[in-house]
C-alpha cells in the first residue's frame, strides 16, 4: 500500500500539468482531493462534457441561503485535473477537506486559512520580493515534465518546523484530512493519490498522529445541513479573490499557459494584437515580432528560461500599446484576466427557480455572459416584451442581471427599453435564496411584491410595487397591491409623501397600451391622490423653512410633469391648484418663484403679469436674500426668458444694480447657483443684451467677405445628393 502526496498551488497551470502527469504515471486506485466532502456525489459529473470550467462548487446552508461559499475550479486548477483523471480512468474520487457542514457552523466556510503566506520565506530565500513571481518561475512556468512534488514537500516541511502557533481552523482541517486518509487505507486501496495544498503535505505524511488525537480535535464540532451544486464561474471572479483558493492575478494568462503546448509567447502576443485590432488600433505583424523579441530579451536578462507574464506585459505595454495605459488596461481586462464563463449541464441538480430561469433565458435567447453589453428592446414585439418582463421580474427578486439605461435610440415613449446586461456568478446564490418565494421567476416575483405591501410600508414603496407589477407583468399580484395603495393613500395625511408617490404611479398608467394591462383602476387611485395633493398643498407649504421649500420645489416639479400623463382633466385641476398657491403671501420666495414660472410656461400668466410679480418680489423693501431665492426658483426652468424678454431682463438688471455692496456678498452664492446653471450660449446672450441695457454697444460680427459664387455653385451637386433633391 502506497500513498502519494501531491502538493499543489490552487489554480496553478504548472501544478495542474504536474498533477496530470504524475497521476498518469501512478495510476492510483483512488484519488483524494482537497474540497468539501458533501460534494462527493457531484464529482462524477466532471465526466459530463457539458460541465465546462471555469465552474465552482456552491455549498449553502439549507435553512439559511445567505450562508454560502464557493470552491472554484478552472481548467488549469490541479484539483480539476485530478477530478478529470479519476473520471476518465474510472477510479473513485473523494473530497477530503473539513465538511462544509462544520465550517458553516463554525463561521469558517470562506476562511483563507491561518498559515499566512508559506511561499514568502521561500521567495525571500531565492532573492525574490514577490512570492507570486517566485512560484511562477519555479513551478508554473516550467515546461519540463518532471513534477516538483518531492521538492515542494521538503520545502514545506522546513517551513512548518518554524511555524507560528497553529491556527485552530487549520488543525481541524488537517485532522479531518488524516481521518479520510486512514479510512481510505482501511478500505484496501493499494495506491492512493492525495491532491492538496502544498502547505498541508507535511501534515499528511507518515507517520500520522494517532486517530485518537485527531478525533479529540474533531469531537463535538457543530454542524448544519448543507446543499451542494455546480454553478458557472468566470475568470473575472477568480481574479477578484472571491471563493476558496481564488485571488489569481492572471487567470487568462494561466489558461493560455496550460492550454498552449509551444510558442507560448508568440501565440499570446498574437492574441494581444487581435484584441487591439478589434478596437481599430494600428497593430501590425512587425509590432508582434518586435514584442516577441523584447519579451524574450527581457527573460534572458532576468535569467528566466522563458518569458513570463511580467515580460510579455512589458512588451505589450511598450511595443503594442505604445505606452498607453488605457490600451494596456484593455489587454489586462480582455486577456490577462479574461472574460471566460463556464457552463453547467442540465444534469446538475438545480433549484426549480434556477431551472426556470435557465429555460426561459434559453427560450428568449438571452445568454448569461460576464461581459457588459447593451440590449435594446422593442416592446411592440413579443420577444422584446417577454425579455423586458423577465429582466424586470429578476430585479424584483434582487437579481440585477439587467440595469435599465438611457441610450441614443430610446425615445420618451414606452415602446422602447435599453438595458445593460452583465451576469455575475454570485447571482446563483441569489437564485437559491429567492427560491423560497416560488418555483418560477414570475411566481417568486409576485410573492415578493405581495410581501412588500403586506405590512405598513411607506406609500412610495407601494407605488414602486405597483410599477413593478406592471413592468414585470405580475397581474396575479396587482389587485392586492392596488388595494393596499388605495387604503394607504386614503389614510396618509402627509402631502409630501403623496406627492413623492404620485409620479411613479402616473408613469405606471402609461404601460396599459404597450403591455396590454388594464390601468383603469390605477388611474382612479392616481386621480384621488392628485385631488388630495391639490387640496393639501397650500396648508402644507404655509410658513415652511428654506430646506422644506427646496424639497417642495422638487416635489412640485415632479408632480407637474406627472400630471401630463394623467389626462387633461387632471392637468387642469393641478394648474388650478398652482394658481391658488401663487396668490398666497406666506409662500416661501423660492417656491413662489418656481410656481409663477410653471404657470407662465403653461400660458396661464402673461408676460406683463410675470414682470409685475417679479418686480414686486425684487423691490427695495424686500430682503436681497429673499429676492435671490425668488429669482432662483423662477429661473430654475431655464434662462430663455431673459434672452427674449427685455422687460424682464431690465427688472433683474435693475434689482442687481440696487443691491447694497455690503449685502451683495451674502446673496452672491444664491446668484451664482442660479446663473451658474445656465448654458454657456445663454449666458453670452444675456450678457450682450444686458450691455445694451447699460448703455453699451453690442458686439458686431466681422464683415463677411463677398460671396464667391463659382465656389458656392460647385458644392450644390453634393448638397443635392446628400439631401436627396433632384435638379
C-alpha positions as CSV (number, residue, x, y, z in Angstrom):
1,X,0.0,0.0,0.0
2,X,1.4,3.4,-1.0
3,X,0.2,7.0,-0.5
4,X,1.4,9.7,-2.8
5,X,1.0,13.3,-1.7
6,X,0.8,15.8,-4.5
7,X,1.2,19.3,-3.0
8,X,-0.1,21.9,-5.3
9,X,-0.9,25.6,-5.6
10,X,-4.6,26.2,-6.2
11,X,-5.3,27.4,-9.7
12,X,-1.7,26.9,-11.0
13,X,-1.1,25.7,-14.5
14,X,2.3,24.3,-13.7
15,X,0.8,22.4,-10.8
16,X,-2.0,21.2,-13.0
17,X,0.4,19.8,-15.6
18,X,2.4,18.1,-12.9
19,X,-0.6,16.6,-11.3
20,X,-1.9,15.2,-14.6
21,X,1.5,13.8,-15.5
22,X,2.0,12.2,-12.0
23,X,-1.5,10.7,-11.9
24,X,-1.0,9.1,-15.3
25,X,2.3,7.7,-14.1
26,X,1.0,6.4,-10.8
27,X,-2.4,5.0,-12.0
28,X,-3.8,5.2,-8.5
29,X,-6.8,3.2,-7.3
30,X,-8.4,6.2,-5.6
31,X,-7.9,9.9,-5.7
32,X,-8.4,12.2,-2.7
33,X,-8.9,15.9,-3.5
34,X,-9.0,18.9,-1.1
35,X,-12.6,20.1,-1.1
36,X,-15.9,19.7,0.8
37,X,-17.0,16.0,1.2
38,X,-20.6,17.0,0.7
39,X,-19.8,17.3,-3.0
40,X,-18.7,13.7,-3.4
41,X,-21.9,12.9,-5.3
42,X,-21.2,15.7,-7.7
43,X,-17.6,14.6,-8.6
44,X,-18.8,12.1,-11.2
45,X,-20.5,14.9,-13.2
46,X,-17.0,16.1,-14.2
47,X,-17.2,13.4,-16.9
48,X,-20.1,15.2,-18.5
49,X,-18.7,17.3,-21.4
50,X,-21.4,19.9,-20.7
51,X,-19.6,20.8,-17.4
52,X,-17.0,23.2,-18.8
53,X,-14.7,25.2,-16.5
54,X,-14.4,27.7,-15.0
55,X,-17.1,26.4,-12.6
56,X,-17.5,26.3,-8.9
57,X,-18.9,24.1,-6.2
58,X,-21.6,26.1,-4.4
59,X,-22.3,25.0,-0.9
60,X,-25.0,26.7,1.2
61,X,-26.9,26.1,4.4
62,X,-30.3,24.6,3.6
63,X,-32.2,26.8,6.1
64,X,-30.1,29.9,5.6
65,X,-29.1,30.5,2.0
66,X,-27.2,33.7,3.0
67,X,-24.6,31.3,4.4
68,X,-22.9,30.2,1.2
69,X,-19.4,29.5,-0.1
70,X,-17.7,28.7,-3.4
71,X,-14.9,26.3,-4.4
72,X,-13.9,27.5,-7.9
73,X,-12.2,25.3,-10.5
74,X,-10.6,26.4,-13.8
75,X,-9.2,24.1,-16.5
76,X,-5.7,25.0,-15.1
77,X,-6.7,24.0,-11.5
78,X,-4.8,20.9,-10.3
79,X,-7.9,19.7,-8.4
80,X,-9.9,19.9,-11.7
81,X,-7.2,17.8,-13.5
82,X,-7.4,15.3,-10.7
83,X,-11.2,15.1,-11.0
84,X,-10.9,14.7,-14.7
85,X,-8.3,11.9,-14.4
86,X,-10.4,10.0,-12.0
87,X,-13.5,10.3,-14.2
88,X,-11.5,9.2,-17.3
89,X,-9.8,6.3,-15.5
90,X,-12.9,5.1,-13.8
91,X,-11.4,5.3,-10.3
92,X,-13.1,6.6,-7.2
93,X,-12.6,10.2,-6.2
94,X,-13.4,11.8,-2.9
95,X,-13.1,15.2,-1.3
96,X,-11.2,15.2,1.9
97,X,-11.4,18.6,3.5
98,X,-13.3,19.5,6.6
99,X,-17.0,19.2,5.8
100,X,-18.8,22.4,4.9
101,X,-21.4,21.5,7.5
102,X,-18.8,22.1,10.2
103,X,-17.2,25.1,8.5
104,X,-20.6,26.9,8.2
105,X,-21.5,26.2,11.8
106,X,-18.1,27.5,13.0
107,X,-18.2,30.5,10.7
108,X,-15.1,29.4,8.8
109,X,-16.6,28.4,5.4
110,X,-14.8,31.1,3.5
111,X,-11.7,31.3,5.7
112,X,-8.5,31.8,3.9
113,X,-6.6,29.6,6.4
114,X,-4.2,30.6,9.2
115,X,-0.9,29.6,7.6
116,X,-0.2,33.1,6.3
117,X,1.9,33.0,3.1
118,X,4.2,30.0,3.2
119,X,5.8,31.0,0.0
120,X,7.1,34.4,1.1
121,X,10.0,32.9,3.1
122,X,11.0,30.6,0.2
123,X,10.8,33.5,-2.3
124,X,12.9,35.7,0.0
125,X,15.5,32.9,0.2
126,X,15.6,32.8,-3.5
127,X,16.1,36.5,-3.8
128,X,12.5,37.4,-4.8
129,X,10.5,40.1,-3.2
130,X,7.3,38.8,-4.8
131,X,6.2,35.3,-3.7
132,X,3.8,35.0,-6.7
133,X,6.7,35.7,-9.1
134,X,8.9,33.1,-7.4
135,X,6.2,30.4,-7.7
136,X,5.6,31.3,-11.3
137,X,9.3,30.9,-12.1
138,X,9.9,27.7,-10.1
139,X,6.7,25.9,-10.8
140,X,4.0,27.4,-13.0
141,X,6.2,28.4,-16.0
142,X,8.0,25.1,-16.1
143,X,7.7,23.4,-19.4
144,X,9.6,20.2,-18.4
145,X,7.8,17.1,-17.4
146,X,9.5,16.4,-14.0
147,X,6.9,17.0,-11.3
148,X,8.3,19.1,-8.4
149,X,6.3,17.4,-5.6
150,X,9.2,16.0,-3.6
151,X,11.0,19.3,-3.6
152,X,7.8,21.1,-2.5
153,X,7.2,18.7,0.3
154,X,10.7,19.2,1.6
155,X,10.4,22.9,1.5
156,X,7.0,22.9,3.2
157,X,8.4,20.6,5.9
158,X,11.2,23.0,6.6
159,X,8.8,26.0,6.8
160,X,6.4,24.2,9.1
161,X,9.2,23.5,11.6
162,X,9.3,27.2,12.3
163,X,5.6,27.6,12.1
164,X,3.9,30.1,14.4
165,X,1.2,28.9,16.8
166,X,-1.1,26.7,14.8
167,X,-4.4,28.1,13.7
168,X,-7.4,26.1,15.1
169,X,-9.1,26.1,11.8
170,X,-6.1,24.6,10.1
171,X,-5.8,22.0,12.9
172,X,-9.4,20.8,12.3
173,X,-9.0,20.7,8.5
174,X,-5.8,18.6,8.6
175,X,-7.2,16.3,11.3
176,X,-10.2,15.6,9.1
177,X,-7.9,15.0,6.0
178,X,-5.9,12.4,8.0
179,X,-9.2,10.8,9.1
180,X,-10.3,10.4,5.5
181,X,-6.9,9.1,4.5
182,X,-7.0,6.4,7.3
183,X,-10.5,5.4,6.3
184,X,-9.4,5.1,2.6
185,X,-6.4,2.9,3.6
186,X,-8.7,0.6,5.7
187,X,-10.8,0.0,2.6
188,X,-7.9,-1.8,1.0
189,X,-6.8,0.6,-1.8
190,X,-3.2,-0.1,-2.8
191,X,-2.3,3.1,-4.5
192,X,-3.7,6.3,-3.0
193,X,-3.1,9.8,-4.5
194,X,-3.8,12.9,-2.4
195,X,-4.1,16.2,-4.2
196,X,-4.0,19.1,-1.6
197,X,-2.5,22.5,-1.0
198,X,1.3,22.3,-0.6
199,X,1.1,23.6,3.0
200,X,-0.8,20.5,4.1
201,X,1.6,17.9,2.7
202,X,3.8,17.6,5.8
203,X,0.6,17.1,8.0
204,X,-0.5,14.2,5.9
205,X,2.9,12.5,5.6
206,X,3.7,9.3,7.5
207,X,3.9,8.7,10.4
208,X,0.5,10.2,11.1
209,X,-0.6,11.2,14.5
210,X,-2.9,8.7,16.3
211,X,-6.5,8.5,15.3
212,X,-7.5,9.3,18.9
213,X,-5.6,12.6,18.7
214,X,-7.4,13.7,15.6
215,X,-10.7,12.6,17.0
216,X,-10.2,14.8,20.0
217,X,-9.8,17.7,17.7
218,X,-12.9,16.9,15.7
219,X,-15.1,15.8,18.6
220,X,-18.2,17.8,19.3
221,X,-18.0,20.1,16.3
222,X,-21.3,21.8,15.5
223,X,-22.8,21.2,12.0
224,X,-25.5,22.5,9.8
225,X,-27.4,20.9,6.9
226,X,-25.6,21.8,3.7
227,X,-26.6,21.5,0.0
228,X,-24.1,21.5,-2.9
229,X,-24.3,22.0,-6.6
230,X,-22.1,23.1,-9.6
231,X,-22.5,26.7,-10.8
232,X,-20.8,28.6,-13.7
233,X,-17.9,30.7,-12.7
234,X,-15.7,33.3,-14.5
235,X,-12.1,34.2,-14.8
236,X,-13.0,37.7,-13.5
237,X,-14.3,36.1,-10.3
238,X,-11.2,34.1,-10.0
239,X,-9.1,37.2,-10.2
240,X,-11.4,39.0,-7.7
241,X,-10.2,37.0,-4.7
242,X,-13.7,35.5,-4.2
243,X,-14.1,32.0,-3.0
244,X,-11.8,29.3,-1.8
245,X,-8.3,29.5,-3.2
246,X,-9.2,32.3,-5.6
247,X,-7.4,35.6,-6.0
248,X,-5.5,34.6,-9.1
249,X,-4.0,37.7,-10.6
250,X,-4.0,36.5,-14.2
251,X,-6.4,33.6,-14.9
252,X,-6.4,34.4,-18.7
253,X,-2.6,34.1,-18.8
254,X,-2.7,30.9,-16.7
255,X,-5.3,29.4,-19.1
256,X,-3.0,30.2,-22.0
257,X,0.0,28.6,-20.3
258,X,-1.9,25.4,-19.6
259,X,-3.6,25.0,-23.0
260,X,-0.7,26.1,-25.2
261,X,1.9,23.5,-25.9
262,X,4.5,25.5,-27.8
263,X,5.3,29.1,-29.0
264,X,3.7,30.4,-25.8
265,X,5.0,33.9,-26.1
266,X,4.3,34.3,-29.8
267,X,0.8,33.0,-29.6
268,X,0.0,35.2,-26.6
269,X,1.2,38.4,-28.2
270,X,-0.6,37.5,-31.4
271,X,-3.8,37.3,-29.3
272,X,-3.0,40.7,-27.8
273,X,-2.7,42.2,-31.3
274,X,-6.0,40.7,-32.2
275,X,-7.7,42.4,-29.2
276,X,-6.2,45.7,-30.1
277,X,-7.2,45.4,-33.8
278,X,-10.8,44.7,-32.7
279,X,-10.7,48.3,-31.3
280,X,-9.4,49.6,-34.7
281,X,-5.9,50.2,-33.2
282,X,-3.0,50.1,-35.6
283,X,-1.0,46.9,-34.7
284,X,0.9,45.2,-37.4
285,X,2.8,41.9,-37.8
286,X,6.0,43.8,-37.3
287,X,4.8,45.1,-33.9
288,X,4.1,41.5,-32.8
289,X,7.6,40.4,-34.0
290,X,9.3,43.2,-32.1
291,X,7.2,42.5,-29.0
292,X,8.2,38.8,-29.0
293,X,11.9,39.8,-29.4
294,X,11.6,42.2,-26.5
295,X,9.8,39.7,-24.2
296,X,12.5,37.0,-24.9
297,X,15.3,39.5,-24.4
298,X,13.9,40.6,-21.0
299,X,13.6,36.9,-20.0
300,X,17.2,36.3,-20.9
301,X,18.4,39.4,-19.0
302,X,16.4,38.2,-15.9
303,X,17.7,34.7,-16.1
304,X,14.4,33.1,-17.0
305,X,14.2,30.1,-19.2
306,X,11.2,31.6,-21.0
307,X,9.2,34.8,-20.9
308,X,6.6,35.1,-18.1
309,X,3.7,37.4,-17.6
310,X,6.0,40.3,-16.4
311,X,8.0,40.1,-19.7
312,X,5.0,39.8,-22.1
313,X,3.2,42.6,-20.1
314,X,6.2,44.9,-20.5
315,X,6.4,44.1,-24.3
316,X,2.7,44.6,-24.7
317,X,2.8,48.0,-23.0
318,X,5.9,49.4,-24.7
319,X,5.6,48.0,-28.2
320,X,1.9,47.0,-28.9
321,X,0.3,49.8,-26.8
322,X,2.9,52.5,-27.3
323,X,2.9,53.2,-23.6
324,X,-0.8,53.9,-23.5
325,X,-2.2,52.9,-20.1
326,X,-5.8,52.7,-21.4
327,X,-4.8,50.2,-24.1
328,X,-2.8,48.2,-21.6
329,X,-5.8,48.0,-19.3
330,X,-7.9,46.8,-22.1
331,X,-5.5,43.9,-22.7
332,X,-5.4,43.1,-19.0
333,X,-9.2,43.0,-18.8
334,X,-9.8,41.0,-22.0
335,X,-6.8,38.6,-21.9
336,X,-4.7,38.7,-18.7
337,X,-7.8,38.3,-16.6
338,X,-10.1,37.2,-19.4
339,X,-13.9,37.1,-19.8
340,X,-14.4,33.3,-20.0
341,X,-17.5,31.9,-18.3
342,X,-18.1,28.3,-17.6
343,X,-21.1,26.1,-18.4
344,X,-23.2,23.6,-16.3
345,X,-25.2,20.8,-17.9
346,X,-28.9,20.2,-17.2
347,X,-28.0,17.0,-15.4
348,X,-26.6,19.1,-12.5
349,X,-29.1,19.4,-9.6
350,X,-30.8,22.8,-9.7
351,X,-33.4,24.6,-7.6
352,X,-36.7,24.8,-9.6
353,X,-36.4,28.6,-9.8
354,X,-32.9,28.4,-11.3
355,X,-34.1,25.8,-13.8
356,X,-37.0,28.0,-14.8
357,X,-34.6,31.0,-15.4
358,X,-32.3,28.8,-17.5
359,X,-35.1,27.5,-19.6
360,X,-36.7,31.0,-20.0
361,X,-33.4,32.6,-20.9
362,X,-32.7,29.9,-23.5
363,X,-36.2,30.4,-25.0
364,X,-35.7,34.1,-25.2
365,X,-32.1,33.7,-26.5
366,X,-30.6,35.6,-23.6
367,X,-27.1,34.4,-22.8
368,X,-25.7,34.7,-19.3
369,X,-22.4,36.3,-20.0
370,X,-20.0,38.2,-17.8
371,X,-19.3,40.8,-20.4
372,X,-21.2,44.1,-20.1
373,X,-23.4,44.6,-23.2
374,X,-26.3,46.8,-24.2
375,X,-29.6,45.3,-25.2
376,X,-32.2,47.4,-26.9
377,X,-35.8,46.1,-26.8
378,X,-38.8,47.0,-28.9
379,X,-41.8,46.2,-26.6
380,X,-44.2,46.0,-29.6
381,X,-42.7,42.6,-30.5
382,X,-43.5,39.5,-28.4
383,X,-39.8,38.7,-27.9
384,X,-38.9,42.2,-26.8
385,X,-41.8,42.3,-24.3
386,X,-41.0,38.9,-22.9
387,X,-37.4,39.8,-22.4
388,X,-38.4,43.0,-20.6
389,X,-40.7,41.1,-18.3
390,X,-38.0,38.6,-17.4
391,X,-35.5,41.3,-16.6
392,X,-38.0,43.3,-14.5
393,X,-39.0,40.2,-12.6
394,X,-35.4,39.4,-11.8
395,X,-34.9,43.0,-10.5
396,X,-37.9,42.5,-8.2
397,X,-36.1,39.4,-6.9
398,X,-33.0,41.4,-6.2
399,X,-31.0,39.9,-9.2
400,X,-29.9,42.8,-11.4
401,X,-28.9,40.8,-14.4
402,X,-30.1,43.8,-16.4
403,X,-30.0,47.5,-15.5
404,X,-32.3,50.0,-17.3
405,X,-30.4,52.7,-19.1
406,X,-31.0,55.6,-21.4
407,X,-29.5,55.4,-24.8
408,X,-29.4,57.3,-28.1
409,X,-32.1,55.0,-29.5
410,X,-34.5,55.4,-26.6
411,X,-37.4,57.8,-27.0
412,X,-39.7,59.3,-24.3
413,X,-42.3,56.8,-25.2
414,X,-42.9,53.4,-23.6
415,X,-42.3,51.3,-26.7
416,X,-38.5,51.0,-26.2
417,X,-36.3,49.9,-23.4
418,X,-32.5,49.8,-23.2
419,X,-30.7,47.6,-20.7
420,X,-27.1,46.9,-19.7
421,X,-26.7,43.2,-19.2
422,X,-23.9,41.5,-17.1
423,X,-24.3,38.2,-15.4
424,X,-22.4,37.7,-12.1
425,X,-21.8,34.2,-10.7
426,X,-22.9,35.4,-7.3
427,X,-26.4,35.7,-8.7
428,X,-26.6,31.9,-8.4
429,X,-26.7,32.3,-4.6
430,X,-29.4,34.9,-5.0
431,X,-31.4,32.5,-7.1
432,X,-31.2,29.9,-4.4
433,X,-32.3,32.5,-1.8
434,X,-35.2,33.6,-4.0
435,X,-36.4,30.0,-4.4
436,X,-38.3,30.3,-1.1
437,X,-40.7,32.7,-2.8
438,X,-41.7,30.4,-5.7
439,X,-40.7,27.8,-8.3
440,X,-40.8,30.1,-11.3
441,X,-39.4,33.6,-11.8
442,X,-42.9,35.0,-12.2
443,X,-44.5,33.4,-9.2
444,X,-41.5,34.3,-7.0
445,X,-41.6,37.9,-8.1
446,X,-45.3,38.1,-7.4
447,X,-44.8,36.7,-3.9
448,X,-42.1,39.3,-3.2
449,X,-44.4,42.1,-4.3
450,X,-47.2,40.8,-2.1
451,X,-44.8,40.7,0.9
452,X,-43.8,44.3,0.3
453,X,-47.3,45.6,0.7
454,X,-48.4,43.1,3.3
455,X,-47.3,45.2,6.3
456,X,-47.4,49.0,6.6
457,X,-44.7,50.2,4.2
458,X,-44.2,53.8,3.1
459,X,-46.6,55.0,0.4
460,X,-43.6,55.4,-2.0
461,X,-42.8,51.7,-1.6
462,X,-46.3,50.7,-2.5
463,X,-46.3,52.8,-5.7
464,X,-43.0,51.3,-6.6
465,X,-44.5,47.9,-6.2
466,X,-47.4,48.9,-8.5
467,X,-44.9,50.0,-11.1
468,X,-43.0,46.7,-10.7
469,X,-46.3,44.7,-11.2
470,X,-46.9,46.5,-14.4
471,X,-43.4,46.3,-15.8
472,X,-42.9,42.7,-14.8
473,X,-46.5,41.6,-15.8
474,X,-47.4,40.4,-12.3
475,X,-51.1,40.5,-12.9
476,X,-51.8,38.0,-10.1
477,X,-50.4,40.4,-7.5
478,X,-51.7,43.7,-8.9
479,X,-55.2,43.6,-7.3
480,X,-53.7,43.2,-3.8
481,X,-51.1,45.9,-4.4
482,X,-53.7,48.4,-5.7
483,X,-56.0,47.7,-2.7
484,X,-53.0,48.4,-0.4
485,X,-52.3,51.5,-2.3
486,X,-55.8,52.8,-2.1
487,X,-56.0,52.1,1.6
488,X,-52.6,53.6,2.4
489,X,-53.2,56.7,0.3
490,X,-56.6,57.4,1.9
491,X,-55.1,57.1,5.4
492,X,-51.9,59.2,4.7
493,X,-52.3,62.9,5.6
494,X,-48.7,63.8,4.6
495,X,-49.0,65.8,1.4
496,X,-45.2,65.4,0.7
497,X,-45.5,61.7,0.8
498,X,-48.4,61.7,-1.5
499,X,-46.5,64.0,-3.9
500,X,-43.5,61.7,-3.8
501,X,-45.6,58.7,-4.6
502,X,-47.7,60.2,-7.4
503,X,-45.0,60.3,-10.2
504,X,-44.3,56.6,-10.3
505,X,-48.0,55.9,-10.2
506,X,-48.5,58.3,-13.2
507,X,-45.7,56.6,-15.1
508,X,-47.3,53.2,-14.4
509,X,-50.6,54.3,-16.1
510,X,-48.7,54.5,-19.4
511,X,-48.0,50.8,-19.6
512,X,-51.5,49.8,-20.5
513,X,-51.1,50.4,-24.2
514,X,-47.9,48.6,-24.9
515,X,-48.0,45.9,-22.2
516,X,-51.7,45.1,-22.5
517,X,-52.5,45.8,-18.9
518,X,-55.8,47.3,-17.8
519,X,-54.8,50.5,-15.9
520,X,-58.3,52.0,-15.3
521,X,-58.3,51.2,-11.6
522,X,-54.8,52.6,-11.3
523,X,-55.9,55.9,-12.9
524,X,-58.7,56.1,-10.4
525,X,-56.3,55.8,-7.5
526,X,-53.9,58.3,-9.0
527,X,-56.8,60.7,-9.6
528,X,-57.9,60.5,-6.0
529,X,-54.3,61.1,-4.8
530,X,-53.9,64.1,-7.0
531,X,-57.2,65.6,-5.6
532,X,-55.8,65.2,-2.1
533,X,-52.5,66.8,-3.1
534,X,-54.2,69.8,-4.7
535,X,-56.3,70.3,-1.5
536,X,-53.5,69.8,0.9
537,X,-50.7,71.7,-0.8
538,X,-51.5,75.2,0.4
539,X,-51.5,74.4,4.1
540,X,-48.6,72.1,3.7
541,X,-46.4,74.9,2.3
542,X,-47.5,77.7,4.7
543,X,-44.6,79.2,6.5
544,X,-42.1,76.4,5.8
545,X,-38.3,77.0,6.1
546,X,-35.8,77.1,3.3
547,X,-34.9,73.4,3.4
548,X,-38.6,72.4,3.2
549,X,-39.1,74.9,0.4
550,X,-36.3,73.2,-1.6
551,X,-37.9,69.9,-1.1
552,X,-41.4,71.1,-2.2
553,X,-39.9,72.7,-5.3
554,X,-38.6,69.3,-6.3
555,X,-41.9,67.6,-5.5
556,X,-43.9,70.3,-7.4
557,X,-41.7,69.8,-10.4
558,X,-42.2,66.0,-10.3
559,X,-46.0,66.2,-9.9
560,X,-46.2,68.9,-12.6
561,X,-44.5,66.5,-15.0
562,X,-46.6,63.5,-13.8
563,X,-49.9,65.3,-14.5
564,X,-49.1,65.4,-18.2
565,X,-49.6,61.6,-18.1
566,X,-52.9,61.6,-16.2
567,X,-55.1,63.3,-18.8
568,X,-56.4,66.8,-19.5
569,X,-58.8,67.0,-16.5
570,X,-56.1,66.1,-14.0
571,X,-53.8,68.7,-15.6
572,X,-56.3,71.4,-15.3
573,X,-57.0,70.6,-11.7
574,X,-53.3,70.7,-10.9
575,X,-52.8,74.0,-12.7
576,X,-55.8,75.5,-10.8
577,X,-54.2,74.4,-7.5
578,X,-50.9,76.1,-8.6
579,X,-52.8,79.3,-9.5
580,X,-54.3,79.4,-6.0
581,X,-50.9,78.7,-4.4
582,X,-49.2,81.5,-6.3
583,X,-51.6,84.1,-4.8
584,X,-50.7,83.2,-1.2
585,X,-48.5,85.7,0.7
586,X,-47.0,83.2,3.1
587,X,-45.4,81.2,0.3
588,X,-41.5,80.9,0.6
589,X,-39.8,83.0,-2.1
590,X,-38.1,80.0,-3.7
591,X,-41.3,78.1,-4.1
592,X,-43.2,81.2,-5.1
593,X,-40.8,81.9,-7.9
594,X,-41.0,78.3,-9.1
595,X,-44.8,78.2,-9.1
596,X,-45.0,81.5,-11.1
597,X,-42.6,80.1,-13.7
598,X,-44.6,76.9,-14.1
599,X,-47.8,79.0,-14.6
600,X,-46.1,81.2,-17.1
601,X,-44.8,78.2,-19.1
602,X,-48.4,76.8,-19.1
603,X,-49.6,80.1,-20.6
604,X,-51.7,80.9,-17.5
605,X,-49.7,84.1,-16.7
606,X,-48.9,86.7,-19.3
607,X,-45.5,88.3,-19.6
608,X,-46.8,91.6,-18.1
609,X,-48.2,89.8,-15.0
610,X,-45.0,87.9,-14.5
611,X,-43.0,91.1,-14.8
612,X,-45.2,92.7,-12.2
613,X,-44.8,89.8,-9.8
614,X,-41.1,89.6,-10.4
615,X,-40.7,93.3,-9.8
616,X,-42.8,93.1,-6.6
617,X,-40.5,90.3,-5.3
618,X,-37.4,92.4,-6.1
619,X,-38.4,95.8,-4.7
620,X,-36.1,97.7,-2.4
621,X,-38.2,96.8,0.6
622,X,-37.6,93.0,0.1
623,X,-34.5,91.4,1.7
624,X,-31.9,90.7,-1.1
625,X,-31.7,87.1,0.1
626,X,-35.4,86.6,-0.4
627,X,-35.2,88.2,-3.8
628,X,-32.4,86.0,-4.8
629,X,-34.4,82.9,-3.7
630,X,-37.3,84.1,-5.8
631,X,-35.0,84.5,-8.8
632,X,-33.5,81.0,-8.2
633,X,-37.0,79.4,-8.1
634,X,-38.2,81.3,-11.2
635,X,-35.2,80.7,-13.4
636,X,-34.8,77.0,-12.5
637,X,-36.8,76.4,-15.6
638,X,-34.1,78.0,-17.9
639,X,-32.8,81.4,-18.9
640,X,-34.5,81.8,-22.3
641,X,-37.0,84.3,-20.8
642,X,-34.1,86.7,-20.0
643,X,-32.8,86.3,-23.6
644,X,-36.1,87.0,-25.3
645,X,-37.9,89.3,-22.8
646,X,-36.1,92.6,-22.5
647,X,-38.6,94.0,-19.9
648,X,-37.9,91.0,-17.6
649,X,-34.2,91.4,-18.1
650,X,-34.4,95.1,-17.2
651,X,-36.2,94.1,-13.9
652,X,-33.4,91.7,-13.0
653,X,-30.7,94.2,-14.1
654,X,-32.2,97.0,-12.0
655,X,-32.5,94.8,-8.9
656,X,-28.9,93.5,-9.2
657,X,-27.6,97.1,-9.6
658,X,-29.6,98.2,-6.5
659,X,-28.3,95.6,-4.0
660,X,-26.1,97.4,-1.4
661,X,-22.4,96.4,-1.6
662,X,-22.4,95.1,1.9
663,X,-25.3,92.7,1.2
664,X,-24.1,91.6,-2.2
665,X,-21.7,89.1,-0.8
666,X,-24.5,87.5,1.2
667,X,-26.7,86.8,-1.9
668,X,-23.8,86.0,-4.2
669,X,-23.9,82.2,-3.5
670,X,-27.6,82.1,-4.4
671,X,-27.0,84.2,-7.6
672,X,-24.0,82.0,-8.6
673,X,-26.1,78.9,-8.1
674,X,-28.9,80.3,-10.2
675,X,-26.9,81.8,-13.1
676,X,-24.2,79.2,-13.0
677,X,-26.8,76.6,-14.1
678,X,-27.4,78.5,-17.4
679,X,-25.9,77.1,-20.6
680,X,-22.9,78.9,-22.0
681,X,-24.7,80.4,-25.0
682,X,-27.5,81.6,-22.8
683,X,-25.0,83.4,-20.5
684,X,-23.4,85.0,-23.5
685,X,-26.7,86.2,-25.0
686,X,-27.8,87.6,-21.6
687,X,-24.5,89.5,-21.2
688,X,-24.8,91.0,-24.7
689,X,-28.4,92.2,-24.0
690,X,-27.5,93.5,-20.6
691,X,-24.7,95.5,-22.1
692,X,-27.3,97.2,-24.3
693,X,-29.5,98.0,-21.3
694,X,-26.5,99.6,-19.6
695,X,-25.8,101.9,-22.5
696,X,-23.1,99.8,-24.1
697,X,-22.9,98.8,-27.7
698,X,-23.4,95.1,-28.7
699,X,-20.5,93.4,-30.3
700,X,-20.8,93.4,-34.1
701,X,-19.7,90.4,-36.1
702,X,-16.8,90.8,-38.5
703,X,-18.0,91.5,-42.1
704,X,-18.3,88.5,-44.3
705,X,-16.2,88.6,-47.4
706,X,-18.0,88.8,-50.7
707,X,-19.5,85.5,-51.8
708,X,-17.6,83.5,-54.3
709,X,-20.4,82.2,-56.5
710,X,-18.4,79.9,-58.6
711,X,-17.1,78.0,-55.5
712,X,-20.5,78.0,-53.9
713,X,-22.1,76.6,-57.0
714,X,-19.6,73.7,-57.1
715,X,-20.9,72.5,-53.8
716,X,-24.5,72.4,-54.8
717,X,-24.5,69.0,-56.5
718,X,-23.0,67.4,-53.4
719,X,-25.6,69.1,-51.2
720,X,-28.4,67.9,-53.6
721,X,-27.2,64.3,-53.3
722,X,-27.0,64.4,-49.5
723,X,-30.5,65.9,-49.3
724,X,-32.0,63.7,-51.9
725,X,-33.0,66.7,-54.1
726,X,-33.3,66.3,-57.8
727,X,-32.5,69.2,-60.0
